[in-house]
Amino acid sequence: MTRIAIFASGNGSNAQKIAEYFKDSSTVEIVLILSNKKDAYVLERADQLGIPSYVFTRSQFNNTHEVLDELKKNDVDFIVLAGFLLLIPEYLVDSYPEKIINIHPALLPSYGGKGMYGEKVHQAVCEAKEKETGITIHYVNNKYDDGEIIFQARVALNNNDTPEQVAQKVHRLEYEHYPKVIESVINN
């Protein structure tokens, strides 16, 4: 049984889709949802799903091993980032080599890096009048959106798409593909 922790900073819709996907799995269990924001809606979702949650500060994350201790206490084997906005510290990357993956709401290497998340990405894609966008699922290293790419999916855009419409298209790709790619990576 692979024990997964999900890190999220906001709404948590991807975290919920992942938890629902693996709900009856005999090989994967979501054992913990972690957030750096005590008012993040993902914590409410965790409660509704019956999954324990853990909240930490940026300082705890970067300057102590409290988060790592919590992961070890819960026997976490694999980490999934789902809308998590902090850079993963080196000690955590080193503790989970090739066992941390992230999803980015664009086709990396375009529209990635520090400060490029959520609506900011969709706004930039619209301003550049891109003909397509998509999602990138990648391994996490100690730089933003820089790890080896595992999977990409694309969606066509119209010239008059708003950032909100782009977000809807990207969310559909995320919900469809992220849980399946997690499963594939774990089972390899």
C-alpha positions as CSV (number, residue, x, y, z in Angstrom):
1,M,0.0,0.0,0.0
2,T,1.4,3.4,-1.0
3,R,0.6,6.1,1.5
4,I,0.1,9.5,-0.1
5,A,0.2,13.0,1.5
6,I,-1.4,15.8,-0.5
7,F,-0.1,19.4,-0.1
8,A,-2.5,22.2,-1.1
9,S,-2.7,25.9,-0.4
10,G,-6.2,26.8,-1.5
11,N,-9.6,25.5,-2.6
12,G,-8.5,21.8,-2.9
13,S,-10.6,20.7,-5.8
14,N,-7.7,18.6,-7.2
15,A,-7.0,17.2,-3.7
16,Q,-10.7,16.1,-3.5
17,K,-10.7,14.5,-7.0
18,I,-7.5,12.6,-6.1
19,A,-8.9,11.4,-2.8
20,E,-12.2,10.3,-4.5
21,Y,-10.3,8.5,-7.2
22,F,-8.3,6.4,-4.7
23,K,-11.1,6.0,-2.2
24,D,-11.6,2.3,-2.8
25,S,-8.0,1.5,-4.0
26,S,-6.3,-1.6,-2.6
27,T,-2.9,-0.2,-3.5
28,V,-3.0,3.6,-2.7
29,E,-4.3,5.4,0.4
30,I,-4.5,9.2,0.9
31,V,-3.4,9.4,4.6
32,L,-2.8,13.2,5.1
33,I,-3.7,16.6,3.6
34,L,-1.3,19.4,4.5
35,S,-1.6,23.1,4.0
36,N,0.4,26.2,4.7
37,K,-2.9,28.2,5.1
38,K,-5.1,27.6,8.2
39,D,-8.1,29.0,6.3
40,A,-7.7,27.1,3.1
41,Y,-10.9,25.4,1.9
42,V,-8.9,22.2,1.3
43,L,-9.0,21.6,5.1
44,E,-12.8,21.6,5.0
45,R,-12.6,19.1,2.1
46,A,-10.2,16.9,4.1
47,D,-12.6,16.9,7.0
48,Q,-15.6,16.0,4.7
49,L,-13.5,13.2,3.2
50,G,-12.4,11.9,6.6
51,I,-8.7,12.5,5.9
52,P,-6.5,13.9,8.7
53,S,-5.0,17.3,8.0
54,Y,-2.0,19.2,9.2
55,V,-1.4,23.0,9.0
56,F,2.1,24.6,9.2
57,T,3.6,28.0,8.7
58,R,6.1,29.0,6.1
59,S,8.7,29.3,8.8
60,Q,8.0,25.8,10.1
61,F,8.2,24.5,6.6
62,N,11.5,26.2,5.7
63,N,13.3,26.3,9.0
64,T,12.4,23.1,10.9
65,H,11.8,19.5,10.1
66,E,8.3,19.5,11.7
67,V,6.6,18.8,8.4
68,L,9.0,16.0,7.6
69,D,8.4,14.6,11.1
70,E,4.6,14.6,10.5
71,L,5.1,12.8,7.2
72,K,7.2,10.2,8.8
73,K,4.8,9.8,11.7
74,N,2.1,9.0,9.1
75,D,4.4,6.6,7.2
76,V,4.0,8.7,4.0
77,D,5.6,7.1,0.9
78,F,4.7,9.6,-1.8
79,I,3.8,13.4,-1.9
80,V,1.4,15.0,-4.3
81,L,1.3,18.8,-4.7
82,A,-2.2,20.0,-5.7
83,G,-2.2,23.8,-5.8
84,F,0.6,24.2,-3.3
85,L,2.3,27.5,-3.7
86,L,5.5,27.2,-1.6
87,L,8.8,26.1,-2.9
88,I,9.6,22.6,-1.6
89,P,12.7,22.9,0.7
90,E,15.8,20.8,-0.2
91,Y,15.5,18.6,2.9
92,L,12.1,17.4,1.8
93,V,13.2,16.8,-1.8
94,D,16.2,14.9,-0.5
95,S,13.9,12.8,1.8
96,Y,11.5,11.9,-1.0
97,P,13.7,11.6,-4.2
98,E,11.5,11.2,-7.2
99,K,8.5,10.7,-4.8
100,I,7.1,14.2,-5.1
101,I,5.0,15.3,-8.1
102,N,3.3,18.5,-9.0
103,I,0.7,19.7,-11.5
104,H,1.1,23.0,-13.3
105,P,-1.8,24.7,-15.2
106,A,0.2,25.3,-18.4
107,L,2.5,23.6,-20.8
108,L,5.9,23.9,-19.1
109,P,8.5,25.3,-19.7
110,S,6.2,28.2,-20.7
111,Y,4.3,30.1,-18.0
112,G,6.2,28.5,-15.1
113,G,8.4,29.7,-12.3
114,K,8.0,31.8,-9.2
115,G,4.7,33.6,-9.0
116,M,3.2,31.8,-11.9
117,Y,0.1,29.9,-10.5
118,G,-3.6,29.8,-11.0
119,E,-5.3,32.8,-12.5
120,K,-1.9,34.5,-13.1
121,V,-1.0,31.7,-15.5
122,H,-4.3,31.8,-17.3
123,Q,-4.1,35.6,-17.6
124,A,-0.6,35.4,-19.2
125,V,-1.8,32.7,-21.6
126,C,-4.7,34.9,-22.7
127,E,-2.5,38.0,-23.0
128,A,-0.1,36.1,-25.2
129,K,-3.0,35.0,-27.4
130,E,-1.9,31.4,-27.2
131,K,-3.7,28.9,-29.5
132,E,-3.5,26.1,-26.8
133,T,-2.6,25.6,-23.2
134,G,-2.8,22.6,-20.9
135,I,-1.3,20.9,-17.9
136,T,2.1,19.6,-17.0
137,I,2.7,16.9,-14.3
138,H,6.3,16.8,-13.2
139,Y,8.7,15.6,-10.6
140,V,9.6,18.2,-8.0
141,N,13.1,19.5,-7.4
142,N,14.3,22.5,-5.5
143,K,13.3,25.0,-8.2
144,Y,9.8,26.1,-9.2
145,D,8.3,24.1,-12.1
146,D,11.7,22.7,-13.1
147,G,11.6,19.0,-12.4
148,E,11.5,16.3,-15.1
149,I,8.2,16.3,-17.0
150,I,6.1,13.1,-16.6
151,F,3.0,14.0,-18.6
152,Q,1.4,16.9,-20.5
153,A,-2.1,17.3,-21.9
154,R,-3.3,20.1,-24.3
155,V,-6.5,21.9,-24.9
156,A,-7.3,24.3,-27.8
157,L,-8.1,27.9,-27.0
158,N,-10.3,30.4,-28.8
159,N,-9.2,34.0,-29.4
160,N,-12.0,35.3,-27.2
161,D,-11.4,32.9,-24.2
162,T,-11.3,34.7,-20.9
163,P,-8.9,33.7,-18.1
164,E,-11.9,32.1,-16.4
165,Q,-12.8,30.1,-19.5
166,V,-9.2,29.0,-19.8
167,A,-9.2,28.0,-16.1
168,Q,-12.3,25.8,-16.7
169,K,-10.7,24.0,-19.6
170,V,-7.5,23.4,-17.6
171,H,-9.4,22.2,-14.6
172,R,-11.2,19.6,-16.8
173,L,-7.7,18.3,-17.9
174,E,-6.5,18.3,-14.3
175,Y,-9.4,16.3,-13.0
176,E,-9.3,13.8,-15.9
177,H,-5.5,13.1,-15.9
178,Y,-3.9,13.9,-12.5
179,P,-5.2,10.9,-10.5
180,K,-4.5,8.5,-13.4
181,V,-0.9,9.8,-13.8
182,I,-0.3,9.6,-10.0
183,E,-1.5,5.9,-10.2
184,S,0.8,5.3,-13.2
185,V,3.9,6.8,-11.5
186,I,3.3,4.9,-8.3
187,N,2.8,1.6,-10.1
188,N,5.9,1.9,-12.3
